[in-house]
Amino acid sequence: MSLQTRYEFTLPRGYVDNAGTVHRTGIMRLATARDELEPLRDPTVSGPDDPRLTVLVLARVVEKLGDLQLVTPHEIEGLFAADLAFLQDFYGVINFGSQEEYEALLEAQARLGPLPGERPAAQGVASPTAPAGDATGALAGAGDDESSLPARSVVSGRTYQPSRSAGEEMPSAGR
């Protein structure tokens, strides 16, 4: 059995580069501890609640966006709000969610249809997204008691507690 570490996505709107080209599809890889820790050392980040932190982490884990082979903080900053919210949700689901949450995210986007001002996509083009906020922070702030050391993702806001059995991760309860 192999672990899937890279996931394809389709942005709800797409990144528009300087030439006017729209880039909607991409690949995001699973985050490492370094991906969440290194941006905290950036002098432009004031702390773990700084919104810039999300931009820096996403720039590290989005490996490809359309024809762009290098995705930097500049491209992430240039995303429309709906696309940034989608990437935050996607990050949370692929890094901390279950297979069921991942499939639900894909199904939710398929049901959404075009956004305001957008032409419907060509038939057969998948567009996996969820409504903004659907998964972002779904478990944030829960389970913070003195007997555990919860881990909190800087991008998704999700909080996870170590499981009491065999080192499994167990999500904390509710919002």
N, C-alpha and C positions, 0 to 999 in steps of 0.2 A: 504494500500500500504506500502511495506517495502523497506528500502534502502539497496541496495547491498553494502557491505563493504569489501568483500573479492573476489579476482579475481584469477582464475587459469591462469598460463602462461606456455609456453614451450620455453626454451632458444634455440637460433639457433645452438649453439655448445654444451653447457653444462659445468658444473663445474666438474673438475676431482679431486677427493680427493686423499689423500696419498696412498690409496690402489689401485688406478687406476679406481675406480668406477666412471662412468659418471652420473651426476645428471642433468636432463634437465627440468623436470616439477617442478612447485612450486606454491606457493600461496603468493600473495601480498595483503595487506590490505590498505584501504584508510589511508592517512597520517593525523595526527592531527597537530595542531599548535605546540605542544610540540615536535613532531618528527622533525620539521624543526628548532626549536629554541634551544633545548638542545645541539645538536652537535656544535653549535656556541660557547658554553662554554668549549668545549674540548680544552685542552692546545696545542694539536697538530694541531689545526686549526687556521690559521693566519687571517682569515676573510671570508666574504661571497663569495669571488671568489676562495677560496682554493679548489682544486680538491678533497681533502680528505673529504670535507663536503658531497659530493655526496655519497661516500663510507659509511660514518656514517649514513646518512639518510636512504639509501637503506637497511643497516643492521637492522635498526629498523622496517622497514615495510615489508620486505620479511620474512614471517612467516615460510615458509617451502621451502626446496629445495631438491627434490628427497627424499632420505631416511633420510636426515638431518632434525631433528626437531628443531635445534637451528642454526640460521644463524647469524654469527658474522662478524665484519669488515674483519676478516681474510679470510673468504670464498668469500666475495664480492671482495676483493683485488686479489683473485686467479682466478677470472673470465677472460675469453678471452675478448678482446676488443669488439668484436661483441656482446657478451652477456651483457657487461656493457652498451653499447649503447642501446641495446634492453630494458634493465631494466629502463634506463632513459626515453626512449620514452614511455614505458608502464606506468611508474609512472605519467608522464605528462598527458597522456590520461585518466587514471582512476581517477585522482584527479582533473583535470581542463578541460578535454575535454567533448564533447557531446557523446551521444550514437552512433551517426553517425561516429564520429572519432574513437570510440572504434571498431565498426564493420569494418571500413575501415582498421584499424590496423590488425585485424584478417584476413581479405581478402588479404591484401598485403603479409603477411607471407605465406599464402596458395599458392600464385602465385609464390613465390620466388624459391622454390625447394631447393635442397641441396647446401650448401656452398662448395667452392673449398676444395678438400681433404676429403669430407664427403660422406658416402654412403647414398643413398636415404632412407628415413624413411619407415618403414613398412606401408602398406596401412591401412587407417583408423585412423592413428595417426595424430591428429591435431597439428600444430605447429604455434601458433599465434605470429608473429613478423612483423616488418616493416623495411625497409632499414634504416641504421643508419642515424640519423639526421632528419628523416621524421617528427617526432613530437617534438623532443627536441628543445626547444627554439623557437617554431613556432611563438610565440607572444612576444618574449623577446624584451624589449626596446621600444616597441610601446606604445603610449598613455601617455607618461610621461610629462604632462603639469602641470602648477602651480595650476590649479583648482581641481586636483584630487590627491588621495594618492594611487597609484597603489600597488598591492601586487605582489611580485615576488617570485616564487618557487625557492628554492635553488638547487633542483635537476633538474627540467625540464627547468628552465630558463624562463618559461612562465610568462608573466606579465598580471595581470587582474586589471581592474578598478571597483570600486563599481558602481553599476547601479544607475541611478537617480530615479528609481521607486521601491518601496516596498522592498528594500534590496536585489534584485536579483544580481547575479554576471553577468557581461557582459564582454566578452573578448575584449581587445583592438584590433585595426586593424593591420593586416599584419605583416611581418617580419621587 
